[in-house]
Amino acid sequence: MIGKLTGKLLEKHPPQILLDVNGVGYELDVPMSTLYVLPHAGEQAALYTHFVVREDAQLLYGFASRAERETFRQLIKVSGIGPKIALAVLSGMTADELATAVEGEDAARLAKVPGIGKKTAERLVLELRGKLAGTTALQAKVANGLFQAQASARDDVANALLALGYNAKEAEAAIKLLPEDVSVNDGIRQALKSLAKV
């Protein structure tokens, strides 16, 4: 619903910030990794957001990058991991560090994060394997020019496939089959068709 906010940073009260967007103040909970890169109060800031509606609350979470937000979204899909623990994980390590720990099956590294015990760390490794590396790996490939011509369209298709639950290898394989001048909508449609055949 609310995907990104850009406005004046009014206050920082970790883990919460207040962002003024055209006269409306949004309270966002952010991980420490985002808080460290935010400008000083009074300056402009842009954050990718994740909106949660519960019976007793409406909560908005802010992230410095798409990769960080995608990592947060993957974390909260794991049973027993709520938004607070997901923020704690991203406060204790970057999205890339988390992906490296998961792919390297380094549960001990994850268990050092406050609120994450040994069993939860092992569950994170098991359930997130192949899901986190894709976010940053695909974006790195786009940044390095491996997807030429329509890189932004292909990047959007890749992000859509990752959001739908496909892993990085599946998304990358589907993107390779797309024509150079494909639009985002056609690209998603064609990629889903090719993935359905596998």
N, C-alpha and C positions, 0 to 999 in steps of 0.2 A: 504494500500500500504506500508506505513512505520509503523510497529507496535511497534518497540522497538529500542532504540538507547543506546549504551554503549560507553563511551569515556571520554576524559579529560574535566572537566569543566573549561572553560577559563575565562568567565566573568559572573557577575550577575548584571543586571540592571533591577530591578523589574518593570513590571512583566516578563521581557525577560531575557533569559540566552543564552550563546553561548557555544555549546558543540562541541569539536573537536573529530571527529570519523575518525581515520586513515587519518588525514590530511585534512578532509573536515569539515568546520565549519557550524554547524546547529544552526539557531536561533529558539528558542522555546519560546512560551509564556506559563508560568506556573502559577497556582494559588499559593497564599501565603502559603497554607498548604504544598505544595510540596517544595517551596523555603526554608521553615524552616528546612526541613530534608535533604536538599542537603549538600554535603561536602564543604569544602573550595575550592576556585579557585586553580587549579593545580592538584586536586585530581580526581580520577575516579568516574563517576556517571552513573547510568543506569536509563532510563526513559521509561515508556510506552507512546506511542504517538498516536495522532489523527491528520490526515492530511486533510486539507480542501482546495479544489481548487475552486476559484471563477473567474469570468471574469477578475477582476482587481487585483487578488492576489492569491498566494499560501501560506497557513499558516500552521504552525506546532505547535501543543500544546503538552506539556509534563506533565506527572503525575508520582508520586512516586509509585503508586500501580494500579493494574488492577481495583480494586473496585472504585478508584477515577476516572479513565478513563471511566468506565462504567456509573458512575453517571453523568459525563460530557455529555456523549452521550445521556443519557436519558433526561437531561436538555435541550439540543439543539433541541430535538424533539418537545418540548412544543412550541406552537405558540406564537410568540412575544419574545422568548428567543434565543438570538444569543450567539456566543462564548464568547463575552466580558462579558455579564451578567452572563453566566454560570461560567466563571472564578471568577467573583465577588462573586457569591454564594459560590463557593468552597474556596474562600479566607476568607469568613466570618464564615464558619463552615466546619467541616469535613464531609466526605461522610456518616459516621455513624450518626452524629448529624442531617444531612439533612434527612436521612431516618427516624430517630426517630420523627423529627418535622412533616414530611409528614404523617407518620402512625398515629401520635397523633393528626392530623389535627390542628397543631399549626401554623396557618397562621400568627399570630402576631409575632412569632419568625422569620419567613421568611421575614416579612415586615421590619425588622430591618436591613436587608442587603442593602447596598447602591445600588440604581438602581431598587429595588423591591418595588413596591407600594402594597397597600392592595389588589387590584383586581388581580394583577399578582401573589401575594402570594397565594390567594385563587385558582387561576387557577393551580398553581404548585401542591397544595395539591390534587386538583381534578384529574389532569392528571397523577400524578406520584404515586398515591396510589397503593401499591402492586407491584410496579416496582423497587423501590430502595432497599427495605429491603431484597429482594431476593439475590441481589449481595453479600452483606456482610453476610447474614444469611447462604447461601449455602457454602460460603468459610469457615465460622466458623465451620460448621458441618464437612466439609472435614478436617479441621485442627484438630478438636477434635476426629477424627477417627471414626465418625459415618458411613462414607462410607469406608469400609475396602477393603483390597486386591488391587483392581484397583482404588484407590482413585484419582490418577492423571487423568486417562482416564475418570472417572465419573465426575470429576471436569471440564474437557474440554467439555464433553457433556453438563453439566449444563450451562457452560458459553455460548456455542453455542445456546442452547435453549433460554437463556435470551437475547442474541443478536438478535435472530429471533422474539422477542417480547412476548414470553411466560412469565407468571409471575412465582414467586418463587414456589408457591404451585404446579402449573402444572409441572414445571421442576422437582421438588422433587418427585412427584408422578410417573412421567415417569421413573426417574432414579431407583426407587425402583424395577421396573419390569425388569431391565436389569440383565443378567447373570453376575456372578462374574468376569469372564475372558474376558469380552467384549472389543473390540478395540474401539477407538474413532469413526471411520467412521461407523462401525456397530452399535455402541451405538446411534449415532445421527439418523441413519436410523430407528432403532427399536423404539426409543423414539418418533420420528415424526409419525410413524405408530400408536403407542398407543394413542398419543394425537389426531390424526385424528378421532379415533373411539369414542372419548368422545363427 
